[in-house]
Amino acid sequence: MPVQHTQRAATARRAAPSDRTARLLTGWGRTAPTGAQVLRPHTRQEAVEAVLACGARGSIPRGLGRSYGDAAQNAGGTVLDTTGLDRVLAIDAAAGTVTCEAGVSLHRLMTVLLPLGWFVPVTPGTRYVTVGGAIGADIHGKNHHVSGSFTRHVRSLELLTADGQVRQVAPGSELFDATAGGMGLTGLVLSATVRLLPVETSLMTVDTERLPDLDSLLATLTATDHRYRYSVAWIDLLARGTAAGRAVLTRGDHAPLAALEGRGRPARAARREPLAFRPVRLPPAPRTVPGGLLRGSTVGAFNKLWYHKAPRRRRGELQRLASFFHPLDGLPHWNRVYGSAGFVQWQCVVGHEHDDALRRIVRLISRRSCPSFLAVLKRFGPGDPGWLSFPTEGWTLALDIPAGLPGLADFLDLLDEEVAVAGGRLYLAKDARMRPELLPAMYPRLDDFRALRARLDPRGLFTSDLARRLAL
């Protein structure tokens, strides 16, 4: 489908001083800070003018800063803060879609749409992600094995490209496939129309069980995951021996109205307003955290406690939506827990036929005693059409590691090589340090992406620290 040109800017003017600030930016992992001029446009005309006036170091869109590495940083250049483009434009109940500007967060969509009986089609582990960011990273969630990634549910989008034109981009076009997972490097998403999921309540019906080792976990997911819309396993990467890879598996679906006839507190509270969305919010994490909390022995003790406190098998528990999808969102600034040096989130995917590589990776992490509180394993369904989209059919493992851990760089290089040899890949939205020579093996459409960028943006006006580091 050809791309249509719908708008051209004749001239550019300097953004108002109140919309321009010099800032030091990091990703959510709080590593590698770099300075940039941050512009916050509030209209599409201001966005066009900001792009055309961005200067030799170019610009990159930034939403709520939840990319873990340097994807939304641009040292010495311009960063386009999209949160000023935050309007919900239309809700089509008959079609089951919402049209909104790119700076609208998933949190805002849930607040607006849940009372109307709709839910976003895909959500990651945080709802503080903008729609533009969801497209640029092609986010995935606990339902990838059923629903695919976010951009599978995007009906159309408006993209502001480096020449100042606003293009209507449809699924199936080259520009759509380059933008889906393209980390903001094809242009600035201005708005999108997204297909929604109908729901009857704001509660989840959840099954939980403990699995004693990695083999049991993989076998259970392979045999029964198709029965659930959502599925995720917390995995203990510090357990060794016969307990290596033990996990707490949590799976579920949106609770129907009939589930509110039960007795538990969530059911009683929801009967009056079954679609109410009231997430719990705790006091923010402290600015300083004792370094001893990040030792392998401390995290190992925590993981052991967490595993054993989970039920051996529990069926049909009602949980609040925010507790099921976004437990960490209730603790503002939880990324401070890893200390002033920050942390790295490493996430890979390897095919089902390479589960031996997954086992080796888990053993390596366990032997290294990486102090990771947050490690999850999920099962991906078929891959997504975006040329740089991360999900591909197989197993995905994600873990947080303190950035100050001695020897971390060499250890992660070793894990990267295991992934590359197995034909897997790393998630660009999480990456902060991958070696660029591994990228072509991980993303076979990389040359197509580079060629389209060269045609669309020959001066490289859309760029980022990530793009320069990986030669995207």
N, C-alpha and C positions, 0 to 999 in steps of 0.2 A: 504494500500500500504506500503510495507516494506521500511524502511529508508536505503539508500545506503551509504556506507563509501567510500569516494573518496580520502582522504588525511590523512596522519599521520605524525606528527613531531617527529623526532628522538631525537633531543636535543633542549635545550632552551638556549639563550644567553641574557644577560642584554641589554635592549634597549639603544640606543645611548643617551648620556646625553642631547642632544638638544631636544630629544623627551620626556623627563621626567621632569615634574615640580611639585612642591608642591603648591597646591592651596586651597583656601577656597571657597567652592561651595554652592550655594543655588539653589532652583527652581525658576521659573519665579515669584512666589509670594514673593520672597526675605525673607523667614522665615527660621529659624532653620539652619544656616550655619554650615557645618562640613568640616574638612580638609581631603585631600586625595592626593595621588600621581597620577598625570594625565599623562597617556601615549597616544601618538598620532601616531599609526601605519599608514604607507603609503602603505604597501603591505600586502597581505594575509599572507606571511611568517612572517613578523613583528608582525602581529596580533596573529598568533599562538604562537610565542615566548613570547609575552606579557601575554597571558592567562596562559601559563604554568609556568611563572615566577612571578605570581601575589602575592604570599605569603598567609599567613594564613587568612588574612582578606578578601581575595577574590577580585573580580572585578565586575564592572557593566558597560555596554555600556552607552555612553552619546552622544547625537547629538548636537543640538543647544540650549539645556537647556530650552525648552519651556514647559516641565512638570511643573506644578505649585508647587508641593510639593517636597518630598524627594525621588522620584523614581529613579533619576539619580545621587544620592549621595551615598558615601560609606565611612563613617567615619573611618579614620585610615587605609584604604585599598587602592585599585587601582581603578581608573576610566579610562575607555578606550574611549578616544575622537575619534569618528569615522569620524570626518570631513576630515581627511587625506585620507580616502577611498572615493574619490569624482569623479570617472570617469563614464561617460555615455558610456557603452560598445557597445550597438547595438540598432538600431531602425529598427523594422520590419514593414514597411508600409503595406505590404500585410496582416499580422496578426493583425496589430494595437496594437503592444506591444513595450515596451522599456525595455531593460535590463541595469541595472546600479548598481554601488556599493552602499552600505548602507548609506554612508555619503553624498550622493547627496541630496540636498534640493529640496523641491517642487518648490521653487522659481527658482532654476536652471533648473528644468525640464520644467517649463513654458517658461522660456527664450529660451530654445532650441527647444521645441516642438510646441509652438503656431505658429511660422512662417511656420511650416510644416502642420498646420491644425489639431493639436492634443491637447487635454487637459487632465490633470490628472483626474482619475475617481472619486476621493473623495478628498476634501480639507477641513480642519477645518478653524477656524477664523484667522489663520496665515499661510502664505506660508513658513515661516522660520522653517520648520520641516523637518528632514531628512527622507529618505525612511525607514531606519532601525527603527527610532522612530515611524513612521506611522504604521509599523507592530507591534512593541512592545506594543504600546498603542491601536492598532486597531482603529485608528482615525475614526471619523464620521464627516459628514458635513451637509449642508442644504438639501442634497438630500437623506438622509438615507431612507426616506419613499418610495423612488423609487429604489435606487441603493445599499442600504446596506452600510456596513463599508468598509474600505480600503482593508482589506485582502480578501474580496470576489473577488477582481480584481487581486490578486496575482496569477500568473500561477505557479511559483516555486520560491524557495529561497535556498540560500546556508547558512548553519548555522555552525559556529565554536563552538563546544561543549567543556566541561571542560577537556576532555581527549585529546584535541589537534586535533581531527578529524574534517574534513569539510564534512558535510553531505548534500546531495541533498534532499530537503524536498518538498513534493508535497501536495497540498490540499487533504483533506480526510484522511491523516495520523494523528496518535495521536500526533506526534511531531509538526506537523503544527498547530493543534488545540490548543496545549499548548503554542506555540510561539505567535500565534495571540492574542494579548492582554496580553501576559505573562510578560510584563514590563521588558524585557531583561534578565529574570531569567533562561531561558533554554539555553542561549548561545548568541554569537555575530553574528548577521546577517551580512554576508559579501556582498551579492548581491541578487538581486531579479529581476524577470521578471514580469512586470505589464501591464495589459490590459488597453488601452487608450480610450478616447472618441473623436470621430471626431467632429470638429467645423468648421464653415465657417468664423467667425470673432472673434475678441477679445472684443466684446461688449456683453452686456446682455440686453434683453428686460424685463422690470421690471414693475410689478403692485404693487402699494402701497395703503393701506387703513388704516384708524383708526377704532379701535373697542372700544366701550365705557366701557367694563367690561370683566371679565374673562369668564363668560358664553358665551358671544357673540364670543369671540375669539375661544373657544373650539368648538362651534357649526360651525363656519365658516371653521375651519381647518378640522373638521370631514366631512363636506359636500363637500368641494371643493379642498382639498389639492392634490387629485389625478390628477388634471389638470396641475400641475406644477412640473417641475423637481426639483426646489429649493424653499425652503420655510423656513422662520424664523420670529419670532415676538420679537421685543423689548417690554418688559413689565414693567410697572411702579409699583414697589413693595412698593412704599410709599403712593400711592393713597388709600383712605379709603372710607367707605360707599358705595354708589352705583357706585363709580368710581373704586373700588378695582379691580386690575388686568387689567386696561385699557391698550391698546397695540397699537403699530404700526406694522402692518403685511406687510412684504415685500416678494414677490414671483416672480419667473421669470425663464428664460431659456436662452440659448445661442442664440444671435441674428443671423438670417440667413443673407446672402448677400442682399436679397431683402429689409431688414430693413434699409439699408444704403441709400435708395432712399429718405428717409425722410429729413426734413429740419434742425433739431437741430444741435448744434455745434458738439456733438460726431459723428453724422453721416457724416457731412462734413469732419471732420478731418480723419475719417477712410476710406473714399472712395479710397484714393491713396494707403494706406497700411492697408487693412482690418484686417490683422492678427498681426499687430504691438503690442508689449507689452511694454508699457512705464509707469510703476507705478510712481505716484507722491510721492516724499519723502520730508517731512517737517524737520525743525530743531529739534534736539532731545528735549525731555521733560527736564525741569530743574531738577537739582539734589535735590533741596529742594522745597517743596510745602507747603504753609501755611496750618496749621492744621485746620483752620476754614472751608476750602473747604470740609472737610470730615464730617461735622455735618449733621444730618438728615434734618435740616431746609434748609441748602444750597443745598443739593442734591435733596430735595423735590422740591425746586423752579426750579432747572435745569430740573428735570424730567417733571414738568408741562409745562415748555417752550418747551421742546423737543417734547412732545406729541402734543401740539397745533400748532406747526409750521409744523408738517407733514400734507400732503394733506389728505382731507377726503376720496378721492378716485381718483387715477390717474392710467391710463392704458397705457401700451406700451412705457414707458420712456426708452430711451437708456442710459445705464450707462457703464462706463469703468469696465472691469472685476475686477481690483484690488479694486475699490470703492465698488463693490457689495460684494465681498468675504472677503476682508482683509482691511477694513477701518483703523484699528489701526496700520497696518504695515507701514503706511505712517508717523507715529510718533515714531521714534526710542526711545527705553527705556520708553515707555508709562507706564510701571509698576512702575516708580518712583512717579506717581501721587498720590499713596496711602501713601506716606510718608516713613520715615526711618524704621518703624515697619513692613512694607510690607502689604500684603493682603492675604486672603484666598479665593480661588474660590471653591464654593460648588456646585456640580452638582449631581442631582438625576434623576432617571427614575422610574415612576410607571405606571402600566398597565392601559389601557383605562377603564377597569372595576373599577378602583380605583380612578376615577377623584375626588371623595369626599375627598380623602387624599390630592390630589393636592390643592384643595380649602382650606383645613385646613392649609396646609403649607404656602400658599400665605397669608392667614389671619394672621398667626403667625408672618410672616416676616413684614407684614404691621404694625401690632400692636407694634412690637419691634422697628419700625422705623430704620431698617438697612439701612445705607447710601450707597446704591448701585447704581452707575451710569449705570453699565453694567449688565443687567439681560435679559436673552433671554429664550424663550420657543419654543420648536420644537416638531414635531410629528415623532416618530420613527416607521419604518416598522418592519417586522418580525426580530427576533433576529438573531445574527450571530453565526457561529459555534465555535469560540474561547472559550475555557473553562473559561477564565477570561475576555472575551470581554464585554464591558459595555452595548452596545445597546441591548435593548429588546423591544418588541412592546409596545408602550404606549407614555406617555408624558414625556419629559425631560425638566427640569428647571435648569438653571445655573445662578449664581450671584456672583459678587465680593464683598467682605466685608473687610474693613480695619482690620488688625490683632490686632490692639490695642483697639478695641471696648470693653468697660467694659462688663464682663459677657458673652463674645462671646463663650467660650468653652462650658458652660452649655447650652446655647441656641442652638448651633449646635448639641449637643448630643440629645436634644429634637427633632430636625428636623430629625436626623438620625433614631431615634426610630419610628417616624411616617412613614418613608420610609420602614424600615424593617417590621413593622406590615402589611404594604400594599403589601408586597412581592416584593418591589423594590430594588434598589441598588444604590450605589455611584460609581463615576468614579475614578478608581485608579490613573489615570494620573493627576487628579486634587487634589486628597486627600493629606492632610498634617496632619490630626489629628484624624481620625476615630478610635473608640475603636475596638480592634481585635475580640472581642466576637460576633460582629454583622456580620462579614464577611461570615461565613458559611451559614447563612440564605439568604444572598444576592447573593452568587455565589454557586449554587448547585454542580458544578463540582470541587469545591476547593479541595476535598480529592483526586480526580483523578490527579489534577495538582501537589499536594504535592507528591503523590506516583511516578509520572513520574520523577519529579525532583530528588527524592531520588535514583531512579535507574540510571538516566543519570548523576547525579552530586553528588555522595554520600558524598563528602567532602565539599559540599556547596561553591564551588569556584566562582560561580556566585551569588552574593548577593548584597543587597543595604540597605540603611537606611529604606526604605519602607518595604522591605522584613523582616527585623528584627522586625520592629515595629508591623507588622501585622501577623508575623509568617507564611509567605508564603512558 
